Amino acid sequence: MCITFENEKGTSSELLYCEIVHRARYGESFLIEKQRCSAGDHILGKTSRSPADYYLRAGRYRDMETAIRAADSLLCIEKEYRSIRIEPLSVSKNDPDVFLLFLRPESAMRILQAYAYHFGKGPDTTGIGAASICCDCTARPLTQGLGMSFGCKGSRKHSDYADTEVPLGISRDIIQKIEEGLEKTPDTYE
């Protein structure tokens, strides 16, 4: 799947960002300016309003101080854009900013090995089990090159990806390095 930040007019969607991504996995294309998730709005850079209150009301953290600390740990997109194009790679005519994949654990491991082939270390894939698709797999790749997640309550509930799948985002800036690393490193069972 491809995520591209655009400066053209998009639509408002009643779907959550992770739901839109899920639908794009199965062939739909979107150009959105707004989506329904308030935490997603914060992470996607559409509002400066922290999701801490929402997280506390949802019972995800024991107190407001912890909810604020959790919300502050989330990466947010800081680039200027008007809309986000979310579409399958097979129909994309753009140069996507982020490639978003849903992989089996062994395939995700191979991507991490390809990354380490070039950088000598693994990517920062720190997550808190919240904002997985918007933060870990979209915002993190934009700032750090690669982001992986084990999902979050919202994305697992609303997106129906399998428990055996690991979402992973790769920035356009390192996609060629990942491809080269996959070619040069030994396959899992070699």
N, C-alpha and C positions, 0 to 999 in steps of 0.2 A: 504494500500500500504506500501511497505517496502523500506527503503533507507539504504544501507549498504556501508560503505567506505572500499574499497579493496586495495590490493597491487598487483593485477594482471593486465595484459594488457587489455585495453578496446579499444573502437572504438571512432572515431570522429563522431559527429552527426550534421546535418544541422538544427536540431530542437532546440528550446529554452528549457531550463531546465523545465519550467512549462508545455510545450507541451509534453515532455517526460513523466513527471509525469501523465499528463492527459491520455496519451495512455496506461500507465501501469495500470491505473484505470480500463481499459477495456480489460485487459488480456495480453498486450505485456510486454516483459521483455527486459531490456537494461543493458549493461555494458559499460559505457562511460568514456572516459578520457577528452573529450572536447565537448562543446555544443556551440550554436550560440549566446547566450546573453552575451554582454560585462559586464553588471552589474552583471549578474549571475556568470561570471568568477571571478570577484572581491570577491563576497560574498562566493563563493565556495572555495576560497583560491587558485585559479589557477593563479591569477595575483595581483600585488599590485597596479595596475593602478585604480585610483578612477573613478567611473562613473559620477562624477560631471559635466564634459564637456558634456557628452551625455545627462544628465538630463537637463542642461541649453539649449542645442540645441533643445531638444524636447519640450521646453516651459513649463516644469513642475515647474520651480522656477523663481522668479522675477529677480534674478541677480546671479552672480557667487558666491558671499559670501553665499547666501542662499543655492545654489546648493551644495557647499562644506560642509556646516553645515549638510544638509540632508544626503549627502553621508557618512559623518563621523559618523552619528548616526546609520548606518547599522552595524549589527553584521556580522563578517566574520569568516569563519571556519579556525582554526589555526592548526588542526591536520594534520599529514603527511599521505598521501594516494596517490595512483596512479589513481584509477578509482572509479566510483560510480555505484553500482548495484541498479537499480530501477525496482521493480517487484511487482506483486500482492502478497498479503499475502498467497493466496491459493497455490502458486507454490514455495514460498521461502523455501529454505533448510538452510538458514543462520540464524544467530542471529542478526537481523537488528539493526542498530544504532538508527533509527528513524522510527516510525510508523506514516504515514501521512493519515489522514482521511478527508473526506468531509461530514460535518454533517448539519442537520437542527439545527436552533438556540437552540431549547429545548435540543437536545442531546449534543451540545457543552456546554450548561449550566450545564448539569449533570457531564460532565468531569471536569469542573471548581469546582463544588461542591465536587467531589471525590478528587481533588487535595487539596482543602481547608480542607477536613476531616483530612488529615495528617499534613498539614503545617500551618493551622490556618490563612491562608491568600491566596489570589489569586496569580497566577503567574504574572510575568511582561509580559504583552502582548502588550506593547507599540509598535505601528507601525506608519508609515507615509504614508501608502497607496502606497508604492513602494516596490518592491522585496518581495512580499508576500510569494510565495512558497519557494524560495531559502533562504531568510533571516528569515522571521517570522516563517515559518513552518519546516525548515531544520536546519539552523544555530542556531536559538534561542533554540530549544529543546536540541541540543548538549551541550550548555553551561548552560542553565537554567532549563532544564527538560521538559518544555511544552511551546509551542508557538501557538498562534491563530492569525488569520488575517481576515480582511474583503475583502482581495484581493488587487490587484493593476491593473493598466491599462493593462499591458502586460499579466498577467495571465488571467484576465477576457476576454481580446480580443482574445488570442490565445488558450485558454484551454476549452472554452465553458462550464465551470461549472456554475450551475444555480445561479441566484441572491438570491435564498433562501438557498444556501449552505455556510457554514462557514468552511474554511480550518483550520485544527488543527494538529499540530505535537506533538508527545509524544516520549520522549527519552526511550530507552530500560531500562535505569537505574531506571525509575519510573513507568514503565508499570504495574508492579505487585501492586504497591501502588494504582494506578488508578483503577485497577480491584477490589481491596479490598474496596476502597472507594465507588465504584458504588454498591457493594453488601451491604455495611453497612449503607449507607445513604438512607433516604426515597425516593421512586419514586416521580416524580413530582405531581401526583394526589392522593397520599396516604393521 
